[in-house]
């Protein structure tokens, strides 16, 4: 039997006999998609990880069953069974061919043949040796699907379950570490939803539980994050949600208490209580927590609440201050120490955020940027490293000092620009380079050194843009206030195209949920790996038609990709295949020798500089705050040269050279075919060709990588078949698709009638223009529609669907039939 028949006739009855799908609260998920498949060029996705069966009991996934045909050995599914269980963090997994069942315990390592599957009760007891009432209560509440518009991704479900397991086990400080763009707010919502529906609260930690709705506080450090969370929790009743703001506190003279889910920022809580009042009893409503008590106020707003007022506190971006020993806001968390505190962060443990991990402990769940990209839940990216001959600067007398005091002989480097020294022509050149190389209709964020720099870059973009809209590029910084917030809301609206570009300094490195960002432009140094990951995260969110986004790196931030703790995934240099492009090297003009000593740098004796009579320093610091402004001599800006290099990284986030890539592919190909003739046979059929490409992708050689290899061997106009044949045997040089068609055309057309010839000619023209993707079986309906406007018209001309499909498959056998001189 094939696998489908084996499942239906052997495996399904066995599972049913063990109570799966029969015992109350037990379910079987069939063909369960674990991942979405990594996004590749053209919107194509790599193969998904799909489990044949997932066994669920009391709302919790407990085991995977990997099925194989009864014609195969039971061991054929073991590797997949382990892979899926590891991905889903399951303790038990099975491989079966219907005749035998092979059981594996991922926890103890025990494995071997068994007579039957564990029943739902047995598997539950095996997984959870210690029973817990709250675990079952939490699991009994379904995920809130927001009227069918949302389903948890596998890692989101794991994060929710791991956090709730910690709550059930009375853990009071809990940490979740998930990459930017993976849906931490959605996870926080589902956690709050389950706690709310089960009426969990702090009394559950003791022996005298009192049923009531919990009081939950979502604490952020930026209004935009608090507002986004408030909107994301909209499934809760309106009277359960409370947005705490300084305006409302001032108006009421006290902090709000008549609600269940509260949202605010640290700064609001740290504001002094200017009008102390006792909190009066408010009329309780059906969906909120118990009626508030009366209590006194303290120095700050948060002190108006009793220390045990909140049952759960969610700290968003917790690495940015709240859990930091030196953070100004640590006092808030310590004040509310009775509450269960959940920290959300996108940053794995490093030296610069060790306090976060010291406070919360090790995370109960981690999901990295690399995993998100490889699983298809985040968008991959390309990096364009841009160097110019004015990346650094030494003052020469032919340049004009407009303002400030320049230090002669000092080499001003990237960190100095737009803070200590400003050269407008330098920034203008960078803006021009970006606008010349990017699609100006794509949304972008430009990160600048300061708010003033962001304003200057905004103006330069608007001067050089092709758009006629005056708000094409706008600044969004702290100084822009409400108008900046309005610009940001419009930028986040995927239906709006204006503003297209935002300039900023620090504000937008986090908290911008704009899914259609296509370009990130770095015009200031990014010294922290934490901030670098957050900036990259601005572009990783999924959006229809978004296959990748591009990082334009003017400041050598690409060095972060070599950090041992970087876990991202980027795509290779289209020209040379190197991580750091070696296509060409910028040769900077040599400095002019001194006219007096003819040396570089000058070695002439110079009078010793006198210290400033006011500050006593050789380099006067009296006007230290005054920025140096330089105007380059006439024509000098036209001499600024630039080089752009597109860099790619492997799926493991580690550098790999073009030669290593070629060698790895050469070593893998014999595992997929043994001869050129076997490759030709596999490639000649759309079905076997797709299987071969899937196997290559699984081995780490996706279509993007193969397309890169086409460019490396100067075979962009060739078929991928020729690329693989060339790697397998370098004596065979790739031919162009046009040459292949010309050589095979007579053979292809020999047995076709005129109508068939016309259609195949059309298909071949598309093949020459675009490549082998046009010959995929799934492309046939599209080709027919493009040629005949409707499938019915196509059938009238070419015959029934079966005949058309046969024609489409058979002509390809002739296209790849033999070597062509």
N, C-alpha and C positions, 0 to 999 in steps of 0.2 A: 504493500500500500504506500501511497505517497504520504507526506506529513499531514495534510489536511484530513485524509481518511483515517490515519492513525489516531489523530486527536479525537475525531468524532466517534470512532468505533471502539477504541481501547482506552484512551486516557480520560476522556470525559466520564465514562461510566465508573472508572476507578475512583476519581475524585468524588463523585456523587456518593459512592458506596462508603466513603470515609466521612460523609456528612457535609462536604463543601457545597454550598448552595442549597442545602437542605436544612441544616441546623440554623435556628434563628440567629440573626445578626452575622451570618457568614455569607461571603460573596466571592465570586471568581471573576477577576478582571481578565478578559482575553485580548490579546494583541495590544498590550499596554505600552504606549509610547513613553519611554523614559526621557529621552532627549529629543530635541527638535531637528538635529542635524546641522552641522556647521554651515554658515552662509558662505557661498562661493560666488564667483563672478557670474553675472547674468541672472542673479536671483535664484540660482540653483542651490540646493542644499545637499550636503553630504548625507550618507545613509544614517537614519535614526537608530538609536538603540531601542529595540522593541522586545519586550518580554512576552513569551507565548501565554503564560498564565501568571497572575499575581493573586495570592490567597489572602483574603481580608476577613478579619473577625473583630467584631465590636468596634468597627470604624478604623482599625489599624492594620496596615499591611504587615504580614508576618512571614511570607515565603514567596519564592519564585519557583516556577516549574518551567524548565526548558525542554521543549518537545522535539524529537527527531523521528523520522520515518522508521517503521519497524524493520526496514531493510538494512538500517545502519546499526552499529554497535551503540550501546547506551553511553559509552564514554565520549562519543562525538559531541555531546552537548554540555560536558562538564565545564569547559573553559568559559562558555557563555553564561552558564548558570552562576558561576563564581563572579564573573564580571558584573552581571546585573545585580546580584545580591550586594556586592561591594558598593555599587553605585547607590542603591536604595538603603544602604546601611542595615541590611537584614541579617539575622543570625542563621537562618535556615534556608537552604536552596536545594532544588532537585534537578536531576537530568533523567529523562526517560525516553524510551522508544516504544512504550506501550506494553512491551513484554517484560522489561526489567525497570526497576526504579533505583537510582543511585542518589543517596542522601548525603549532604555536606553540611557540617556545622562550621560556620565562618568564625565562631567564637573560640571553640576548642580545637578546631582542626580535624576533628573526627569525621571520617567519611567512609562510605561503603554501601553495598547493596542492601535494600530493605524489602520487606514483603509488601508493605502498603504505606500510604501517606499517613502522617499524624492527623488525627481529627482536629477540628477547630479548638476544642477545649485542651487537648494535649499540646497543641502548638502554642497556645496562649500561655499555658503553665510553663512550658519549656522556655519561652521568651522572657516571661516575667516571673521569676522565681518568688519574688516578694509581691504579694497582691496589694493594690492600692485603690481605695474607693474613688479618689479624685481622678486617677488616670482613666477609669472607665467612664466617669461622668463627662470629662473633657472630650473623650473620644466619641461619646454618644451624640454630641452636638455636631451636625454636618458643617462643613465649611460654607460660609455665606457666599453664594455664587452671584449675588447682585443681579437677580432676575435672569440668570443663565448667561450673563455676559463675561463671567470670570471663572476660571478653573485654576487651582493651584498647580504650579510646576512642581516637579518631584522634590526639588531642593527646598522650595517654600514650605511644602507640607512637612518635610523633615525638620526644618527650622522651628516651625510652630510646635510640632510634637516634642522636640527636644526641650524647648523652653517650658512647655506645660508639664513635661515629665519632671523637670527640675522644680517647678512650683509644687507639683504633687508630692515631691520628696522634701518639701519645706526648705528648699534652698533660697536664700534671700538676696543674693547678688548673682545675676546671670548675665552672660555676655554672648551676643551673636555677632559673628564677623562675616559679612557678605559684601561682595564687590559692589561698587556704585552701579546703579541701573538694574540690579537684580530684584528690586521690589521689597526693600526693608520696611517701608511704610505699610504695604499690603500685608506683610507678615505680622506687623504690630497690630493691625486692624483685626486680623483673624484671631490672634491671641486674646485681644480685648473682647471680641465677640463671644468666644467660648467661655471666658471668665464671667462675662455679663449674663449669658444664658444659663449658666450653672449656679449663679449666685455665690460664686466663690468670693471670699474676703479674708482679711487677716485672722479672723477668729478661727478659720480652718487650720491655722498653724498650731492652735492649742487644743485643749480637750473639750472646750465648750463652744462648739460651732453654733453661730446664729445666722440663719439664712437672711441675706439681704443682697441687693445689687452692690457690686464693688465700686469704689471711687478710684478712678484711674486718671493719672496725670501724664500728659505727653509734653515733655520738656525739651525745647530746642534752643539754639542760640541765635536764630535769625527768624524774623517774622515770616519770610517766604516759606520756610520749612514748617512752621507752626500752621500757617494758612493751608498749605498743601495737605498736611495731615488732617486738619479739620474737614476739608472737602472730601478726603479719601474715606472718612468715617461716616459718610452720609447715610449709610444703611441703618445706622442707629436712629431711634426716634429723635425728632428735633429737640424735645425737651430734655433729652439726656446729654446733649452736647453743649459745652460752654467754652467760649473763646475768651480767655482772661486778657484784658487790655488795660493799660494805664488810664485811658479815657473812661472806661466803664467803672474802674475802681474809684477814680476821682469823683465821678458823677454820683455813685451810690454811697461813697464814703466808707467802703469796705470791700473786701474781696468777695466774689460770688461763691455761693455754696449749693445752690439749688440745681444740681445736675449730677451726672455720673461720670462723664468723660470730659476732662478739662484739658485745654491746650494753652500753652503760654511759652514765653521765652525767659531765659535766666534773668535778663536785664529788667523785665517787668517785676519779677519777684524780688530783685535786689534793690528796687526803688524804695526810698524812705516812706514810711507811713506818715503822711503830713496831717491827716485828719483822723486820729484814732477814734474808733467807735466799737462798741460791743456789737457782735453779730447777732441780729435778732432772728427769732424763729421765722422761717418762711413756710408758706403753705406747701406741703409735700405734694408731688405728683406721682403718678402711677409707675413711671419708668425710671425714677431716679433713686439715689441712695436714701438711707434713712434720714429723717428730718435733722438739719444741722443743730448743733448745740451752741449755747452762748459761751464765748470765751474772750479773753483779753487780747490786745494787740501787742506786738513787739516793735523793734526798730524798723524792720523791713516788712514789705507786703506779705512775704511768705510766712512770717511769724504770726500773722492773724489766724492761720490755720493751726489746730492742734497737731502735735508731732505725729500722732497716729491717724491723722485724718485720711490720708491716701493709702489704699491697699496695694496699688501697683504704680510705680513711676517708670515711664519709658523715657530714657535719655537718648535723644537722637544725636548722631555724630559725637558720641560720648568721649572720643579721644581729644576733643578740642577744648577741654577746660573743666568740665564738671567733675571728672574723676582724677584730674591732675592735682597732685599734692600742692602745687603752687597756684592752682586755678582760683580765680576770684569767687567762683560759684560753688566750690566744694562744700561750703557751709550749708547750702541748701540741702544737699544730699545727706549730710550728717544730721541735720535737723530732722529730716524725715526718715531717719534710720530704721524705724519699725517697719516701713513699707518694703515690699519686695521690689528691688530695683533692677530693671532690665536695660542694659547698655546695648546700643546699636552702633556698629562701626564698620567702615569699609577697609580698615587698615590692619593687616596682620601685625603681630608683635614685633616691634623694633626698638632700638635704643631710645628713639624720640617719642615713644608713646608707652613706655614700660609702666608708667604710673596707672594707666588705664587697666592694664592686665593685673597689676598688683592689687588694685581696688576690687575689680570684679572677679578675678580669677581667670583661669583658662576658659576660652569660649566653649559652649556646649555644642556649637555647630559652626563650621567654617565652609564658605563657598567662594572660591577665588575668581579673579578676573579671567585667568587662563581657562578655568573650567567653564565659565559662562560663555566665553567665545567658542570654545571647542564643542560645547553642547548645543550651540545655536540659539542661546538666549540673549547674547550680546553681539553687537556688530563688530567685526574685525576692522583693522585700520592699516593705513599706509603711512609712512613717515617720509617727508621730504626735508632733508637737511639742506639748509641754504647758507652758504658762506659768501661774504663779500670782502672786497679789499679795504673796507672801512669798518671791519668788525672791532678793531681797536684803533687808537689814534694817538699820535705824538704831535704836539703843536709845532707848526712851522710859521715863520714870520710872514709868509705870503697870505696866511689866513687872518681874518679880522676877528678880534675879541670884541664882541658886542657888549658883554656884561661879565662882571666877576674878574677873578685873577687866576690865570692859568699857570700851572707849574711847568716851567720849561724842562724838557727832557723826560717828563713823566709819560709813561705809556698808559693811557686811559683804556680800561678794558670794559667788557660788557656790563659788569656790576656797577661801573661808574656812570654809565650813560643814563641820562634822563633823571638822575638823582644829583650827581655832582657836576656833570657836564652835559650840554645839549647841543647837538648839531642837526639842525632841521633837515638839511639835505640828505643826511644819512637815513633818517626816518622816512623821508619821502621816497628814497630809493627802495627801501624795504616794502613800503606800501605798494609801489609800482610793480615790484617783482611778484608780490602776492596776487594783485589784481590781474596781471598778465598771465599767470599760470593757473588760476582757479576759475571755476565757473562762477561768474559774478551774480548769478541768480540763486546760488546755494547759500543757505544760512551759515553764518560763521560767528565765532567769538574770538576777539583778539585780546590777548592778555598783555597788559602794558605795565611799566615799572611803577608809575604813580598815577594819581587821578589827573594831574596836569598832563602827563604823557598820554593818557587815554583821550583827553580832550584834543590834544594835538594830532593824534593818529586819526581820530574821528574826522577832523577837518580835512586831513590829507586824503582820506578815503573818499570823502564827498567831493573833493576837488578833482580826483582822477577817475571816478566811477563813470560807467556808461549810462546808468539809470538817471532818469530825470527827476526822481522823487527826492525832495529835500531831506526826508527822514530815512533815506536808504541806510545810512550808518548813524547810530546814536551811541552816546555814552551812558553806561549804567554803573554808577559808583555810589558810595555813601553820600557824596555831596549832591547827588541828583534828586534825592528825596522822592516825593510822590510821582513826579513826572518820569523819573527813572523806573519806578515800579510799574507805571503804566506802559512804558516802552517794553519792559520785560514781559509783561502779560501778553502784549501783542506779539512779541517775538515767539513766545511759547505756543501761541495759537497756530496750529498747523494749517489752518485755512487761510491765514494771512501771510503775505510775502514781504510786507513792510512793517517794521524795520527788518532788513536782511542781515546786517552785520551789527554786532554789539562790541564796543570797546569797554574794557574794564581793567581794574588793577587786581584787587583781591576778592571783591564781592561775589563774583560769579564762579569762583573755583569750586564751590559746592552749591547744592540746593536748586539748581536750574534743571527742571524736568522738561526739557525741550527735545522732543524725540527726533526732529528732523534736522539737527545740527550735522552738517556735512564736513565742516572744516574747523579745526582748532589752530589758531595762529599764536605762536609763542614769541613775543617781542620783549620779554624780560626773563631773567634767569629764574629757574625753579630749583631751589636748593634742597628742598625736602622731598624725599620719596613719597611721603604721605600726600603732600599737596600735588605732586606729579600724577599720582594715581587718580586723585580726585579730578584733576583737570582732564586727564584722558577719559575719565568716566562721563564727562559732559557729552561725549560723542557716541558712547557705546549703546545707548538705548535703541531699540528696534523701531523701524518705521518702514512702511510699504515702499518697495523700490529702492531701499537704501542697502546696497551690498557692502559698503565699507565707508569709512570716513577718513579724512586725511589730516595729519598733523604737520603743519608748516613750522619747522624748527629753525629759527634764526639764532638761537642762543646755546647750541650744543647740549640741549636737554636730552638728546639721544643717548648720552652716556648713562642715563638711568636704566636703560634697557640691559646694560651689562652688569647691573647690580645683582648679586647672588639672590636677593629676595624679590627681584622683579618677576612677576608671573603672568605677564600679558602675552599677547599673540599678535604679531603683525604680519604684513604680506611682503616678498623679496624685491632688490633693485631690478627694475625691468630691463636695465641695460647690461650690467655686469654680474648680477646675482649676489653680490657681496652685501653683507650687513651694513658696513660702512662703505659706501660706493667708492670704487677705485677707477671710475670711468675717466676722470681727468682731475687734475690738481690745480688749484688756484695759485698762481705765482704772483706774490705781492710785489709791487715795485720797490726796488732797493732805495733806501734813504740816500739823499744827496750828501756826499762828504762835506765836511766843514771847509769853507773857502780859505781859512787861515792855516789850519794844520793838515788839511787834506785827509783827515781821519774820520771814520764812522764807528761809534759816536765821537763827537768832538773831545779832544784831550787838551785843549788850550787851557792855560792857567787863567782862572777867573777870580775876581776879587771875592773874598768871603762875604757872604750875605750877612747883613746886620739883623739882629732880632728885632721884632716889632717893639716899639717903645711902650705900647699899651699892654699887649698880652704876653710879651717876652718870648714869643716863639719865632723860630726862623721862618716857618711857613705861617704867616699871620692867620689866626683863627677868629679875629674880631668879626669878620663878615662870613663866618663859616657857612651860614645858612644860604648865602647868596649863590645861586647856581651860575656856573660858567656857561656863557652862550657864545658859540663860535659860528662865524659865517665863512664857509669855504671860499677860496679865491674863485674868480669867474672861470667857469669851465671845468673846475676840479670835480664837481659832482658828476659830470659826464664821463669821467675816467673811472668811476666806481664800477668794478667788475663783480660778477656773481657766478656762482655755480650751484646747481640744484641736483641733489642726489636722492633717488628714491630707495629707501632701505626696507628690507623685509626680514622677518624673524620666523623661526620654526615654531611648530605648535607647542613645543615644550618651553618656549620663551628663551631658548639659548641660541647664540649665533651659529650659523652654518654657512660655509663658503660655497661658491658655485661648484668647485671641484669636488667637495665633500658630497654635495647634493647629487652630482652626476655619478659618483662612485657608489653612493647608497642605492640609487635607482638601478645602476648596472648590476649590483648584487642582488636586488630584489626580483628583477625580471625573470630569471630562470625558475623562480618559484611559481610563476604564472603561466609561462609557456616555454617549451624546450627548443623551439626552432623558429626561424623566420616564417616558414610555411604555416606553423601552428598559429603564430601571431596573425598572419594574413587571413586564416580561416576564422579566427575569433573576431577579427575586426570587420569581416565582410557581412556579418549579420547584425542588425541593430540590437537584437536581444543579447547575444553573447558579447557584443562590444560594450554594452552598458554594464554587464556583470564584470567584465575585465576592468573597466574604469572604477567601479565600486571597490573592487579588490585593491586596486592601486591607491585609492583614497584611504581605505582602511589601513594600508601600509604606510601612510604618511605622504603620499604623492597625489594630491588632489589636482583638480583641473587648473586652479590658479598656478600651482607649482609647474605643471607641464607647460602652461602658456608662457611662463617665465623662461623655461628651458627653450622654448621655441625662439624667443628673442636672443638668448645667449648663443645659439648656434645659427643665427640668422635664417630662421625657417618660419618666419611669421606668416608667409604666404603658402606654407606647406600644411599638410594634414598632420594631426597628432600621431597618426600611424607612422608617418615618416620619421617623426621625432623618436618614437620608441624603437623603430627599426635601426636608426642611426646609433642610439645608445647601445643597443644589443650587438650591433656590428658596425663599427665606425667606418668601414670601407664603403658602406652604402650611403651616398650623399642624398639628403632630402630633395625631393622634387616639388615644384609648386603644385597647388591644387589645379590650376589652369592647365598645366602640362599633363597632369594625370587624366583630366577630363578629355583633353585633345587626343591622347593616346588610346583611351578606352571607348571613345564615343561611337566609333564604327561598330564595334562588337555589341555595345549596349543597344544600338538602334536597329540591328540586323533583323530582329524578330518582332519589332514593334510596329503597330499601325500609326497613321499620321497623328491621331488624337493622343495616343500614348506618348509618341515622340514629343509632342508639344508640351505635355505636362512634365516629362522627365527633363527636357531642356530647361524648363522653368526651375525645377528643383536643382539642377546642376549649376545654374547661374547663381542661385542663393548659396550653394555650397562653395563656389569659388569666392563669392563675396564675403561670406561669414565664417565658414569652416564646417567641421564634421557635425557640429550640433544640429545643423539643418537636416541631417540624415537620421536623427533619432526618431523612433517610432511615434513618440508623443508629439512630434512636430508635424506629422502627416495631416491631421485635421486643420492645423493652422495654414499649412501650405495650400491645401485644397480651397480653404476660404479665401486666401489671398489671390488665388488664381481664378476661381470660378464664382466668388461672392457668396455661394451657399453650397452646402453639402448635397442638397437635392440636385442642383445643376451639375455638380461634379459627377454624381451617380448617373445622370442622364447621358453624360459624355463618355465616361470611363467604365461604366458598369457598376455592379454591386460592390459593397464595401470589401468583401472578401477578395474580390479580383484586384481592387485597387491596392489593398495591403500586400497582396502577393507580388504585384508589379513593383511596388516600392522596395520590397525586400530583395527581390531577385536581381534588379538592375545593379544593386550595390555589390553583389558577388562578382559581376563583370568589372566594376570600377576598381576593385582591389585584386583582380584575378591573377595578375602576373607582374613580374618586374618589368619596368618600362625603361628602356635605355635613354 
